[in-house]
Structure formats: structure tokens, C-alpha cells
């Protein structure tokens, strides 16, 4: 991927496409948490309903889930925030860069 001058990974992370991809990655973790309290089918239905709402209206899946009574009855806002914490996915970035670039 060719980067434009002045654009870096953080610019990419704030793009709508990146946010949608990040939301997609977090679906699995969210469904796993919800499955402990619901059937797999119900958890999938809840996540998909909220994902479609975000797709149509914008925003983030994490914030949308905090508005859904079916979700908040099972997960508190702190748990939802933890599921969507991007630091989980970035925790090994320095190690990866060291291995790839030797810096």
C-alpha cells in the first residue's frame, strides 16, 4: 500500500473503512461474551442488528451496543469498552516491527 505524505497508521485507523473492519474483528469477541448469557443464534442476531444500524447511520459498534437494552442487560459499558479496546490488537506492533525491520 502506498502512503500519502503525512498519512500514517493512525490516519488509517480513523478512516471509516478501518473502523468498519475493526468492528468486524470485534464481532467474534462480542459474540463469545454474549453467548455465555444467550444462545449462539440470539447473540449473532443482536450483533448483526447493531452492526447494520452502524452501517446505515454511522458511528461505532461499541457506542451502538451501549444503547441496546438487550446488550446492556448482559454487559456493562466497561465490558463493552474492553471488547473494543484497540490496544489489544496493537500490543505486539513493536515486536513485529523489530522482527521485520530490525529496529
C-alpha positions as CSV (number, residue, x, y, z in Angstrom):
1,X,0.0,0.0,0.0
2,X,1.4,3.4,-1.0
3,X,1.0,6.0,1.7
4,X,0.4,9.7,1.0
5,X,2.7,12.1,2.7
6,X,1.6,12.9,6.2
7,X,-0.6,9.9,6.5
8,X,0.3,7.1,8.9
9,X,-1.3,4.2,10.6
10,X,-3.3,6.4,12.9
11,X,-4.9,8.3,9.9
12,X,-5.8,4.9,8.5
13,X,-7.3,3.8,11.8
14,X,-9.6,6.8,11.8
15,X,-11.0,6.1,8.3
16,X,-14.5,4.7,8.0
17,X,-13.2,1.6,6.3
18,X,-10.8,0.9,9.1
19,X,-13.4,1.4,11.7
20,X,-15.8,-1.0,9.9
21,X,-13.0,-3.6,9.7
22,X,-12.1,-3.1,13.3
23,X,-15.8,-3.5,14.3
24,X,-15.9,-6.7,12.2
25,X,-12.9,-8.1,14.1
26,X,-14.6,-7.4,17.4
27,X,-17.8,-9.2,16.4
28,X,-16.3,-12.5,17.3
29,X,-15.2,-11.4,20.8
30,X,-18.5,-9.8,21.4
31,X,-20.4,-12.8,20.3
32,X,-18.3,-15.0,22.6
33,X,-19.2,-12.8,25.6
34,X,-22.9,-12.7,24.7
35,X,-23.0,-16.5,24.1
36,X,-22.2,-17.1,27.7
37,X,-25.6,-15.5,28.5
38,X,-27.6,-16.3,25.3
39,X,-27.9,-18.8,22.6
40,X,-25.4,-18.5,19.8
41,X,-28.3,-17.6,17.4
42,X,-29.6,-14.8,19.7
43,X,-26.0,-13.4,20.2
44,X,-25.5,-13.4,16.4
45,X,-28.9,-11.7,15.8
46,X,-28.1,-8.9,18.4
47,X,-24.6,-8.2,17.0
48,X,-25.9,-8.2,13.4
49,X,-28.8,-5.9,14.2
50,X,-26.5,-3.4,15.8
51,X,-23.8,-3.7,13.1
52,X,-26.5,-2.9,10.4
53,X,-27.6,0.1,12.4
54,X,-24.0,1.4,12.4
55,X,-23.6,0.6,8.7
56,X,-26.7,2.7,7.9
57,X,-26.3,5.6,10.3
58,X,-22.6,5.8,11.1
59,X,-20.9,5.8,14.5
60,X,-19.2,2.9,16.2
61,X,-20.4,-0.5,17.0
62,X,-19.3,-0.1,20.6
63,X,-21.3,3.0,21.1
64,X,-24.4,1.5,19.4
65,X,-24.2,-1.6,21.6
66,X,-24.3,0.6,24.7
67,X,-27.7,1.9,23.5
68,X,-29.1,-1.6,23.1
69,X,-31.1,-2.8,26.2
70,X,-30.5,-6.5,25.2
71,X,-26.8,-5.9,25.3
72,X,-26.6,-3.7,28.4
73,X,-28.7,-6.3,30.3
74,X,-25.8,-8.6,29.9
75,X,-22.7,-6.4,29.6
76,X,-21.9,-3.2,31.4
77,X,-20.3,-0.3,29.4
78,X,-16.9,-1.1,30.8
79,X,-17.0,-4.6,29.4
80,X,-18.1,-3.3,26.0
81,X,-15.2,-0.8,26.1
82,X,-12.8,-3.6,26.9
83,X,-14.0,-5.6,23.9
84,X,-13.4,-2.7,21.6
85,X,-10.1,-1.6,23.0
86,X,-7.8,-1.3,20.0
87,X,-4.7,-1.7,22.2
88,X,-5.4,-5.4,22.3
89,X,-4.7,-5.5,18.6
90,X,-1.7,-3.2,18.8
91,X,0.0,-4.8,21.7
92,X,2.7,-6.6,19.6
93,X,3.3,-3.9,17.0
94,X,6.7,-3.0,18.4
95,X,7.8,-6.7,18.4
96,X,6.5,-7.2,14.8
97,X,8.4,-4.1,13.6
98,X,11.5,-5.2,15.3
99,X,11.3,-8.6,13.6
100,X,10.5,-7.2,10.2
101,X,12.7,-4.1,10.1
102,X,15.3,-4.9,12.8
103,X,14.8,-1.6,14.6
